[in-house]
């Protein structure tokens, strides 16, 4: 029988591990745009076809981190990059009820109309004055009345804060329709992401929970492996994963590390270049979902690991990443692959027979190695960082299994694993704040 604590952990997993179509920063913009247009349609009794030709004007305000992560990433099915086309697509054809899969089912007509809105200057993007690292406000208005009987000037907006699919406020014709108590809601949301988990509790849950209660995590393999295969078969982005696999004999070798690096990077190649397949995300990031799962999947495929053992490794990997991310915040100057590859390193330790102590070793090895890798926005180049993270994850796991761990006398490592994780979080969320501002300034000045 599932305990109350186990049920809460399962709720955390469902909340933080979910399908996402496209990079989640522009997708959040598309989601807010879709919601705003749906409000207009509902209030003015417009049909679905109306939005595909309506004279829409779309104004988007975003936090610096949303702008940074949305400027250079491919938008699925468009061959274009950036927030402008994401906002236009959300307005023209998005379905807010689908959450992070808001752009599922794109068609050529919608893409052409969205491109037209962007080309004609009907979409504007501005940096918002906000303390929220993750913030989107998308306002939509209509040039002229929606129909002759309309009694108000049709305009609406939707606001997203602190979670990529977390709509906290909506408005129509200057009347608030829904509003959360932002600060209180954000605090509650943050606590709900992690509750009071520790690495010890995560390990005990992953290794003892009834298998039937966690079988759902196998969908992560199906979605992210499909992305990896797409990246290996076609020429997406920088072709990082495909190049690793094509040069495995001459350069990279054909052992597990090369296989894991190639498979994981290929999924990132496809996703960041605008592949129309969804990724199973972790903590609001598709790339983190890929990186937290694909090395574990690669090991399971290469060595024939049974589904139950594989599922427990995936649960462990995901929960460790969620736990670390709790101290970083949803968006930060620290590259998400640092967090995600730390999770996958723990999953690899478990699959190789390691226990709680070895998992702590792996986390410390990761914290003492690639901490400091900066996030300079979502883009096709992320696949190279993903490959580096996987390489480090494999090394850290092998060392951990051998009983080798970076000592507490070194750098940010503490004897207490939870203190080590908090140290990592402080560096990414507080210590690298100036770095984050500098990166955004460089990107905006190009």
N, C-alpha and C positions, 0 to 999 in steps of 0.2 A: 504493500500500500504506500502510495506516494505521500511523503511527509509535507508539512506546511512549508518548510524551508526549501525542499526540493521543488515544490510547485512555484515558489517565488523565483528560484533560479531559472526554471524553465520559462517563466514569463519574461525574465530579463533577456534570455536568448531569443525568444520570439520577437521582442521589441527591437533588439539590436542586430539581428541576423535576418535580412529580408531581401527579396529580389529588387534590383534596381536596373533600369534601362538607361544607359549613358552615365557620364560622370555626374555625381550627385549635386554638385554646386549649380551648374546650369539647369539641371533637372528641378532643383528647388525653385529656380526662377520660373521655369515652365509651369510648375505646379501652382505657384501663386497667380500667374497669368490666367491659367485655366479656371481657377476658382473665381477670379474677378469677372471673367466673361460669363461664366455660368450664372453668377448672381444677376448680371444684366439680362441674360436670356430668361431667367426665371421671373424677374420683376416686370419685364416688358413683354412677356409671352412670345418670345422669338423662337423660331424653329432651329434645329441643328444646322440646316443648310445656310441659314442667315449668317452665321459667324464666318463662313468661308469666303464671303464677299463683302462683308460689312466694312465701312470705313473706320477701322479701329485705330486709335492712338494709344500707345503703350509706353508708360513711364516706369522705369525700374530704379529703385534705390537699393544698394547692397552694401554690406560691410566690406572692408578691405580684403578680408580673407576669401569671401565669396568671389570678389572681382579677380583676385590673384589666381584662384583655382578654376575660374571659368573663362579666362581670356583666350587660352590657347588649346582648349580641348575640343576634339571632334564631337559633333552632335549627330546621333544615329540617323542614318538614312538621308542625310542632306549633303554630304561632301563639304560642309562648312564648319567653322569653329566659332566659339564664343557665345556670350550671353544674349546678343541681339537676336540671333536666329532661334535660340532656345525660347526666349520670351514670345516671339512671334508664333512659333509652333504651338506653344501652350495655349495661346489665345485663339488660334485658328482651329485647332482640333484636339487639344488636350482634354483628358478626362480625369478630374481631380480625385475621383473615387478610387482610382488605381494607384494613388500614392506615388512612390518612386518609379512606377512604370507608367506614368502619366502620358508618355508619348507612344505607348504601345499601339501598333496598328497604323502607323503613318502611311499615307498614300501620296502619289505624285501630285495630285491636285492641291493637297494641303501644303506640301513642301513648296510648290511654286507660289502659292499665295503668301506664305510666310516670307519667302525670299523677296517678293514684291514689296511687302510692308517694310522690310529692312532697307531695301534699295531706295525707296521713296522717302526714307527718313522718318517713318512713323513710329520707330522704336528708339527710345533714348535710355542710356544707362548712366547713373550717377553714383558717387560714393556717398553713403548715408552717414550722418553724424549720429553714431550709436556706440555704446559700450559693448554691445553684443558682438562676439566674434562671428556668429552665424546669424545674419539678418538679411531678409529680403522683403521689400514692400513693392508690389507690382500694382500700379493703378492703370485702369483701362477706361477710356472714354470713347464716345462715338461722335464723329463729325455729322451734325444734323440729327434730327429726331429719328428714333428707331422706327416709328410709324406715326402716322398722323394723329393718332389718339393719345400718344405719350404725354403724360402730364408733367414729367420732370426731365431735366437734362440727364441722360443716362450715363452715369459714371460710377465705377466701383473700384475697390481695392482689396487686396488680401495681404496679410503680413505673416511671415514665417520667422520664428526665432528659436535658436538653440537646438533645433533638430531639423534635418532636411525636409521632413514631411510634417512638421509641427506648426499648423496654422493657428495663430493666437488671436487674430483680429480680422474682421471683415466689415466692409461698409458699402452702402449704396446711397447715392445722392446725398452725401454728407450726413447720413444717419448710420450710427454704429449698429451692426447687426449682431455681432458676437465679439466679445473681448475677454481675454483671460487676465487675471491679475498677474502681469508679466513677471515681476520679481519672484513672487511666491510660487508661481507655476514653474519658473525656471529652476528654482531650488528643489521643488518636488521632482521635477524631471531628472535633475542631476542625481538625486538620491536614488531614484528608481533605476537608473542606468547600472548601478553597481551595488546598491543596498549596502551591506556591511561585509562583503565578500573578502576573503583572504585567499592566498595561494593554497593554503592547507585545505580550506573548505572547498575550493574549486577542484583540487585533486581528489578529495574524498567523494565529492558528488560525481565526477566523471567516471570514477572507477567502481562505484557501488550502485548508482541509480539504475532502476529497472530499464533494460534495453528498450522495451516497448515505448517508454516515455521519451526516448531521445532518437528514435529511428528517423524522425522527420529531418534530422540534420543531413541525411544522405542526399537530400535534394541539392545540397550545396555542391556535392561532387558532380551531379548531373549538369547543373547550370554552368559551373566554372570550367569543367572539363570540355564542354561543348565550345566555350570561348577559346580554350587553349588549342583545340583541334582546328578551329577556324583560323587562329593566328599562325598555326604551323602550315596550313594548306594554302593560305593566300598572303599577299604582300601588304600587310598593314603597318603603318607607322614606320619605325626604324628597322623593323624585321629582326629585333633583338633575339627573340626566342627561336625563330626560324634559323637565324644565322648560327646560333649556338649548336643547334641540332645538326645543321648541315656541315659544320666543321668539327664534329665531335671526334673524328678519327685523327685529324691533323693537329688540332689545337686543344680542344676541351676534354678529350677523353670520352669514353662511353660508359662511365660508371654512374652511380646514383646521383652524385652532385650535379653533373652535367645534365642529366635527365630532368632533375627537379628544377634547375635554373631555366632550362629551355622551355619546359612545359608552363612554368609560372610566368615567365616573361612573355611568352606567346599569347597567353590570355590577356595580359596587360596591353600588349601591342594592339590586339584587336579592339579591346574596349576603348582605349584612349584615342584610337583613330576613327571612331564612330561606327563600330559594328552594331548591327541591329539586334544582337542577342543580349539578353539580360545577364547581369552578374549577380551572384548571391553576395550581398554586401555585409560588412561588419562595421558597427559603430558609424553608420552613415556613409561609408566609403566602399565603392566597388573594388578598387585596387587593394584596399585592406582585406576585403573578403577573399579576393584572389590569393593574396600573399599569405594569409593565415591558413588557407586550405590546400592550395595546390602542391606544396612540398609534401604534406601529409598524404595527399592523394597519389602523388608520384611514388612514394614509398610503398603504399598499399598496392598499387598496380604492379610495380616491379617485383615485389616479393610475395604477392598473393595473400595479402592480409585479409582475414575474414571480416565481413561487414560489421559485426558487433565490435570487434577490437578497433576497427577503423573509425566507427562512429564515436567511440569513447575518446579516441585521439582527437577527432575534430571538435568535440565538445570542449575538451581541455584546451585546445589551441584557441578556440573562439573566446572562451571565458577569460583566459589569461590576457588576451588582447583587450577585451572589454574592460577588465579590471585596471590595466595600465592606462587605458584611454581615459578612464574616469578622472585621473589626476592631471591629464593634459588638457582636457576640454575637447569639444568636437573638432575645432580647427586650431592649428598652432603652427609655429615656425619649424617644428620638428617634423620631418618626413614621416608619414604614416606607416611606411614600410618598416621603420624601426620597431614600432609597436607590433605590427602584424607578423613580422618575421620572428619576433621574440615568442609570440604565441605558437607559431609553427615549429620552432625549435623545441618547445615543450612537448608538442605532439609527437615529434620524431623521437624524443627521449623515451616517451611512453611506449611507442611501437617497438623500440629496441630493448624493452624490458626494464627501463629505469623506473625508479619510484619517486616519492616526494623530494627526497634529498637531491637527487640528480636533476630534477626539474628546477629546483632552486638554483643549482649550479648553472644550468643553461641560461636562466634569466640573468644571473650575475655576469656570465660571460658575454651575453648580448649587450647588457647595459654598459659594460666596460670596453666595448669595441666600436659599434657604429652609432652610439649616441652622439648627436651633433650633426647628423646628416640633415641638411636644411630642405624645407619645402619651398621651391620657387615656382609653385603653380602646377596645376594639372596639365599634362601635355603628353605627347607620344614619347618623350624622353624619360618619362617615369618608368618605362620598362627596364631601362638600364639600372635604375635605383632598385627596382624590384629584384633583378638578377643578383645585385650585390647583397641585398638583404637575405636572399635565399642561400647564397654561398656562406654568409656568416652564420646563418641559422644551422646549417649542416655542420660546420666546424664546431660551433658551440655545443651542439648536441653530442658529437663524437667525444669532445673533451669531457663533457659532463658524465657520460657513460663510463669513461675511464677514471672518473673521480677527480678530474682537474677543474679547478674553479679559481677565478680571479679573487684575490684575497681582500679582506675588508680594510686592509691598510692602503689599498690602491684606489685613488681617485674618488668616484662617487659611490663606490661599493660599500655597503654596510653589512655587518654580520646578520642583521635582521633583514629578511627578504622584503618585508613590507616597507621598511625604511629605504631600502635600495630603490624600490618602485616609486616611492614618494620623491626621492631625490631626482630620479629621471623626469618625473612629472614637473617638478619645480623648474628644472632647466628648460624644458620645452615650453611651459606656460608663462613663466616669469622671466627667467634668465635670457631667453632668446627673443623677448618682445621687441627690442631695438633692432635685432636682426630682421624680424618680420617686417617692420616698417621700412627698413632700408631696401629689402628685396622688392616690396611693392613699389617704392619710389623708383627703383631702377627699371622695373617692368613698365611703369607708366611713362617714363621719359624716353623710351625707345621710339 
